[in-house]
Amino acid sequence: MANHFLGFGLGLRTDHFHDVLNNDHNIDWFEILSENYMVAGGKPLYYLEAIRERHPVVMHGVSLSLGSADPLNQDYLKQLKKLTRIARPQWFSDHLCWTGVHNTNTHDLMPLPYDMAVVRYVGDRIKQVQDHIGLPFLLENVSSYLNYQASTMTEWDFVNELVNYADCQLLLDVNNIYVSARNHDFDADDYLNAIDVDRVRQIHLAGHTDYGSHIIDTHDHDVCDDVWQLYARALKRFGAVSTMIERDANIPPFNELAAELDIARDIAHKTLSAEQLTPIVTEVA
């Protein structure tokens, strides 16, 4: 597998702009939410350009709506490509879902039925997106709260078929696997062990809200012990993968989030060799 390991990163949030630029820290790279920077000038782009001079960046979006029956939004794709010229990301990503239909946005990541017709439909759209943007595309697995009777395969088999058909990479969200495993009563390790090792380029970690009978992916808590353990098992299977923590609400001070990321770093160093965990050298200027 080619080496794309960037090290350990964080989702870049406005609360932390000043800390990232003005304090010493050991964050290797940052992920930006693409939609937050599709603006004409102003504070977001000022900080993005300053941070990009110092750290590798990747772009992560929520609006491609790859599974929608609507055509791909060409205006959005143009804005996305324009942003890549500013952010100069290592890669860009979005979710395996649909977010709206008939030009109405649900503002949620809706799951899809798992069958080969959907593989071909979504896969062809991924190919169009990747060709248009001209950068490697990563597809993220989402957490889900329902199943479709029309599905003819497991989620992990569907994901494998799709990334191979589209010839893209996978952003493996370990928390989302845990959430879906709890909600649908499957073994999270079955998911991990089925995923093609050569397709995983990035890992997301996050917190969720546990309601007992079900759990919701909320990104507003610390990563729980069960997800840390699942992450350790993911590293054993996939090796050194660029890893980051997402936090979208109840955002703690920067130093607290950096300390939580150190847990991921510590798990990786206990699981893998120092040679495996040497980040690649990337051009950031």
N, C-alpha and C positions, 0 to 999 in steps of 0.2 A: 504494500500500500504506500502511495506517495506520502511524503511528510508535509502536512499542512498545519502542524501544531503551533498555535500562537501562544499557548500558555493559559493563564487564568484571567478572565475578564469580568466586567460588570456591564449591565445595561446602563447607558449614559442617561441620567435624569437631570432636569433643570436644577433640582435642589443641590446637586453636587458639582455644578460647573466650576465654581470658585475653588473648591477643594481639589479637583482634578488638576487644575492649572497651578495652584499656589502652594500645595503641600507635598511633602515627600510621601510616596506610596509605592507599593509593589504591584499595582494593577498592570498587567501586560497589554491589555487591549480593551476596546469598548465596542459595544453594539448600540447602534442608534435605531430609534423607531422612525422609519423612513418618513411617514406622514407628518411628523413633527418638524421636519426640515424642508418640506416642500413649500417654502415661503420665499418672498422676494426680500432678501436682506434681513436686517434686524438681529436681535440678540442670539437666537438659535444658531444662525449661520456663522455669526462672529465667533462664538465659542466652538462650534464644530470645526471651523478652519484652524483655530488655534490648537485645539486638542489633536486634530489630525496631523499636525506638524510633529507631534511628539509620540503618538501611539498609533498602531494599526487599528483600523475601524472596519466593522462589517455592518451591513444594512439589513434591517428586519422589518417587514411590512405586514399589514393586516387587511389590505384592500384589494388584492388580486382577485379574490373570489373565484378561485380556479375551478370549483365544482358547480358554479352557477350555470343556468341555462342562458343567461344573458351573454352577448358577445364580450370578449375582453375589452376593457375600457382603454381605448387608445390614448385619450388625453392623460390618463393616469400613467400609462407606460411612458409617454413622452416626458412627464414630470419626473418619473423615476429615473430615466436615463440621464436627464439633466442633473439630478442630484448626484449620480455616480461620478460626474466630472468634478464635483466639489469634494465629495467624501472620499473618493478614490478607494473604495472598499476592497477588501480581499475577496469577498463574495456577497451575495444578497440572498434573502430568504423570505418565505411566506408560508402560509399554513395549508394543510390538506383539509379543505373545507369549502363551503360556500357562505357568503356573508349577505347575500341579497338577491332579489329577482325583480324584474320589471322596473329596474332603476331605483328600487327601494332598498336601503341598507338596514339590515336587522341589528347592526352593531353587536353581533355575536358570531362565534365561529361554529357554524352548523355542520354536523357530520354528514357523511355520504354512505350510501349502500356499497357494499364490497363485492363487486363482480368484474368480469373482464371488460364488459362494455364501458364501465366507468373508468377502468384503467386506461383504455384507449382514448376516451374522451378527455379526461384530465391530462393524460400524458401528452396528447397532441397540443394542448394549450400550454403546458409547461415548455415544450419545445419552441413554441412561438415566442414565449416570454424570454427564454434564455437566448434565443437567436437575436431578438430585438435589443436586449440590454447588452449582450456581448460579454457577459461575465458568468462565472459558475453560479448556478442556482441551487439552493438548499431548500428542501421541502420538510416542513415540520409536522410531526404527528400531533394531533390535538387530543385533549381530554373529551370524553363523551358521556352522555347521560341517557342515551337511548340506543336501541338497535333497530335495524331495518329487517323486516321479514324477507325482503328480496335479496339480502346478502347471501352469497354462495361460498364465501371463504372467510377466514379469520382476518382481523385487522392487520396482523403482522405479515400474513401472506400477501394481502392486498398491497401493503406498503412496499414489500419487496418487488412485487410484479410492477408496480408503478414506477419506482425509481430506476429500475432496469429498463423498462419500456421507454421512459423519457430520457434516459441517460443523464440523470441529475444526481445530486448528492442528498444526504439526509441530515437534517438537524434533529437529533434525537432528544426529545424532551423527556427526561427520566421521571420528572414529577407527573407529567401527563400519563405516562404508562402506569404509574402507581395509582393515580386517580381512577383511570378507566378499569384497571384490574380490580380495584375495590368495588366500583359501581357495578361491574358486569360479572364479578366472581370468576375471573380467570387468574392464572398464575403469571405474575409479571415476568418471571424468569423464562417462561415459554416464549414470551414476546422477545426478550433480549436474545435468547439463544437462536431464534429463527432469523434475525436480521442479518443481512449481508454485511460482513465486516468491512469490506472495501468501500461501502457507500456512506459510512458515518464520518462526517467532517466536523461537526460541532455538537455540543451537549448543552442543554438548558437545565438548570436547577431552579426550583421555586418552592414557595410555600402554598398551602391550600387551607380551606376551612373544612373541618371534619364535623359533620352533623350526626355521626353515629350510623344511621341507616344508609347514608351516602356522603360523598365528599365533593366539594366544588373547587375548581382551580381558580383561586382568587389573587394570587401573587401578593398577598398582604400579610404573610406570616414568615417566620424563619423556616428554613428547610428542616423537615422533621427527621427523626432518627431512621425511620424505615426507608425514606428516600435516600438518605446518606448511604445506607447499607446497599440499596439497589444500585446506587452510583458506583460503589466499590466493585460490585459484580459486573457492571457495565465496562469498567476499565479493564478488568481481567479479560473480557472478551474482545474489546475493541482497541485496547492499547491507549496510547496518549492521544486524546482528542481535545481540541480547544473547548474549554469549559467555562461557563459563566452563570451568574445568578441574576434572575429577573426579579425586580421588586417594583410594583406599580402603585401600591397604596400602603398607608402606614409606613412611609419610607423613613428608615432610621438615619441618624447621622452617618456621614461617609465612612468614618473610622470604624463604626460598628458593622457596616456592610462589608468593608474590607476584611474585618476580622472573621466574619462568617465565610468569606471566600477562602480564607486561610484553612478552614476545615477541609474544603475540597482539595486544596493544595497538599495538605497533610495526608489525606486519604490516598491521593495519587502517589505520593512519595513512599507510602507504605506498601503500595500495590505494584508499582512499576519501577524500573531502573532509572537511575539518574540520567543515563544516556537517552532513554526514551523520552524523558521529560525536558529535554533541551529545546526551547522554542526555536522555530526557524527564524532566520534573519529576514526581515521584511523592510522594504523601502517605504519610509513614511514622509520623506520630504517632498 
